[in-house]
Amino acid sequence: MTVTESTDTDRTARPKRSGADAATAPAGAGLPAWSPEKTGLRSYHAPRWDEPLIHALSTPGQRGMLVPAPMAALPDRAPEAAVRRDTPVELPEIAQPQVLRHFLRLSQETLGADLNVDIGQGTCTMKYSPKINERFAGSPLSVGTHPRQAAETVQGTLQILSELQDCLAEVSGMDAISLQAGSGSAAIFGNASIVRAYHADRGEGDTRDEVITTIYSHPSNAATAKTLGYKVITLYPDENGFPDLEALRSAVSERTAALFITNPEDTGIFNPRITEYVEAVHEVGGLCVYDQANANGLLGIARAREAGFDLCHFNLHKTFSTPHACGGPAAGAIGARSHLSQFLPGPRIERVDGMYRFAEADPCAIADIRPGHGVIPNLIRAYVWIRALGAQGLREVSDIAVLNNNYALAKMLEIPGVEAPYAPSKHRVEQVRYSWQGLTDDTGVSSGELGQRMADYGFHYWTSHHPYIVPEPLTLEPTESYSRAEIDEYVNTLADIAAEARTDPETIHSSPLRSSIHTVDQDATTDPDTWATSWRAYRRKYLAESFTAPPRWTPAEDLPMRERAPKAHHR
Amino acid sequence: MRTLRLALVVNPIAGIGGPAGLIGSDGEEIQDLAIARGFRSRAQDRAAEFLRVLERAAPGAEVAIVGEGPLGFDVLSAGGDRVETVPRVSAESRTSPADTRAVVAAAIAANVDVIVFVGGDGTARDILDELGETGTVPVLGIPSGVKMHSAVFSRSPATAAALLASWEPDRDGCLRVEVADIDESARRSGIVTTRLYGTLPVPNRPRQLQGGKLGSSAPGSDSAAGLARALEESLDPEAVWVLGPGSTVRHVWDHLAEGALSDKESHSLSLLAVDISLPAGDGRVLKPGADAKEIEEATAGRRVQLVLSPVGGQGFLIGRGNQQLRPELLEHLGQKDLIVLATATKLGQLNGGPLYIDSGRRSVDEALTGYIRVLTGPGQTAMMRLEAG
């Protein structure tokens, strides 16, 4: 094998070499031949299966397993009897190998976090979820237990929950932790509920009807506050990209219930004046809630407590490595200072005389966010992840995540047409929101279309929450989980596509060309009339079958109807 | 820093249709109509304000070329001996595009550092016609038209002066930006079409330029309904409502009219004019397309609520497309009388603001500036800074 030096010009030249031809390495290096820096782009094509819905695969008489017959002697008044169906469920009849092939084919058509270099889903902290943690989460000692089981029979699980509470209290500096929420947004909803309960408890529930948040904080902050009936005031960024502090000072009043804010926000710029925001809200009697869904750049570096926050929350599926799991179940941990701990939802673990037990919920605790305790398998995964790393390891996670991000930033800014708005030539924390406005102006190719083209190389790519504040946005978050070679590969591919936008924009407009699907109709994806989330809905909407409508709850005539938020297109 | 040599040309009829509620100023008939209603162009005042601030901010700058009489010379306060005056071309009582072009031709010949013009999109097009697509002399507009879509304008006369005071041509260079204009006669029939005519070089100071107007994006029906709910909660039934131009206010009003106002009022708002809704008996009456004097008469001595939405991409709340809202009206109002509507998307396109006011009277602008709550939906607002343009 000969050594070929490839230059940047080579890398962006078209047509591309095939991956095999270009697989070269320094002679005698003794390393695997493939190096993304040298070889340009991957030769990739996603599997594409014309796989039908599983109901269409049903063959009468087939079955995957023999289900035990029901107990003959089931008493009439058994709970099961009340919910027993009179007619059989229309489940597909299909054998195990066909089930396996069906779902394997479908999974091949997706780009999961275990498959692609998933740094393109900024804000979501797509880090590696160590596989060994599945063994603990899946242990019969955990999955074989019942939520209502007596505490003395699940001491190990309770110990894990208790110590996880302690770890998260240490990481956040908060005095008490609730592990009940099953997702990040549920945890934010819990925090908003605590805010409401706190002010109601002080007799100010009616007067404090405003919640302040920022446009670069996660939309769930505004959404959960609105769900609870708060008026929401949104702060926009000042010229430095920080929420306008003077706007906050103008907004706060005796009507302020709380500030919900992220730091760093989606821009990845740490707000060094965060305590001034907190003080401005505290001065009028409001609470400060720190959205730490993504705390991946701050472990062991900065804590909610020192910044003066009253409440915070973590998404354990972001910073603490549990899988995102296609929309859940996830886990959200709420942290509260001592003056709010009595409002925390759900059972918390305490240790008395060497035994762990569920603490009695305080009478003023907010309503349960979900039944029982939290999502135990995810809490175990997060616990194991923390214990495997230790305090120094957590700090190292953030150090590497920040280093990776700034490495990617430096490489990205070499691409003509992209910039990182705000804080020029400053380092960012764990993520950056870039803008392709320059490239779009030059070529007419949008950021969303670059994302479509990235799919042709097996990469996922995300723009930003809506509304777009940074024009033609892209949000990258490399976390600590990706090697330098992988970050290079991602950014080099993006650089090549940006060059392609200048020479062959039509190809990008019509991409993806090598993915499992081509472009989707955006309007259709945001129109509920086109959605079929069940076989029955599919038959009704697409096969024009009619069903007797099941009884539905109908609102009272005088019930005020809520306005729906406008539809937003992701990408 | 070397002396900045500039050419100045004023279009003395620019924007005359604005306070008259005529949507634009193109065409002699429109201009005659505005004059007959007793309105005059603000271009001379704007030029004078520019020179006043420039003298303070950039004492070294000098006007080297100026148009004759109302084309610029009249507003020069002093000096004039070193100025080359370009004679008027038009013989009639009214100035013409040829006058603007003559000044530009002289400016090119004299190799000035920048051509400053006071006018609107039409004036910018006249300059483009003379300078050509390949012209390299930088141009800076002082906004004096009705609603400017071109990106060659500073935000106000004072901003133009400040921009030139800090701009060093050799160091900072230029940007090429778009010259665009709408078809005004089509616009008066409710059809808004913007056409791109070409590009001109402007001083490379994007933060002090007002930027091109983004195409109208009427709020989707969901957000218009939400904004209508928010507006309804803010409106005082006893007040005179002065309803600004633009697709946001119009669509939100349509939703309001469908619901809460259904029995009282069925008129649609004009897309590009200022309309007034007055309490009358049990209901309200709508007076569409009011000019400045009519608005001032209808609101005298009464509670007034101004319903406005910023110009997309530019952020102007007052002073673009709504010159009917004169300082004479605004001086009686405070921030509490402003109801500002915008979708979150529109605010996003403004990168979080600020919003601007350029009423023509600085004291009025300053009285209304500060942080305001912009309604973005039911129960939701955005805190935005309102600044003098």
Chai-1 contact restraints between the chains, C-beta under 6 A:
chainA,res_idxA,chainB,res_idxB,connection_type,confidence,min_distance_angstrom,max_distance_angstrom,comment,restraint_id
A,K231,B,G379,contact,1.0,0.0,6.0,A-B,restraint_1
A,V232,B,Q380,contact,1.0,0.0,6.0,A-B,restraint_2
A,I233,B,T381,contact,1.0,0.0,6.0,A-B,restraint_3
A,I233,B,M383,contact,1.0,0.0,6.0,A-B,restraint_4
A,T234,B,A382,contact,1.0,0.0,6.0,A-B,restraint_5
A,L235,B,M383,contact,1.0,0.0,6.0,A-B,restraint_6
A,Y236,B,G352,contact,1.0,0.0,6.0,A-B,restraint_7
A,Y236,B,G353,contact,1.0,0.0,6.0,A-B,restraint_8
A,P237,B,G352,contact,1.0,0.0,6.0,A-B,restraint_9
A,A247,B,Y371,contact,1.0,0.0,6.0,A-B,restraint_10
A,A247,B,M383,contact,1.0,0.0,6.0,A-B,restraint_11
A,S250,B,Y371,contact,1.0,0.0,6.0,A-B,restraint_12
A,A251,B,M383,contact,1.0,0.0,6.0,A-B,restraint_13
A,P467,B,A344,contact,1.0,0.0,6.0,A-B,restraint_14
A,P467,B,T345,contact,1.0,0.0,6.0,A-B,restraint_15
A,P467,B,G348,contact,1.0,0.0,6.0,A-B,restraint_16
A,Y468,B,G348,contact,1.0,0.0,6.0,A-B,restraint_17
A,I469,B,G348,contact,1.0,0.0,6.0,A-B,restraint_18
A,E563,B,G226,contact,1.0,0.0,6.0,A-B,restraint_19
A,E563,B,R229,contact,1.0,0.0,6.0,A-B,restraint_20
A,E563,B,P378,contact,1.0,0.0,6.0,A-B,restraint_21
A,R564,B,D222,contact,1.0,0.0,6.0,A-B,restraint_22
A,P566,B,G220,contact,1.0,0.0,6.0,A-B,restraint_23
A,P566,B,D222,contact,1.0,0.0,6.0,A-B,restraint_24
A,P566,B,S223,contact,1.0,0.0,6.0,A-B,restraint_25
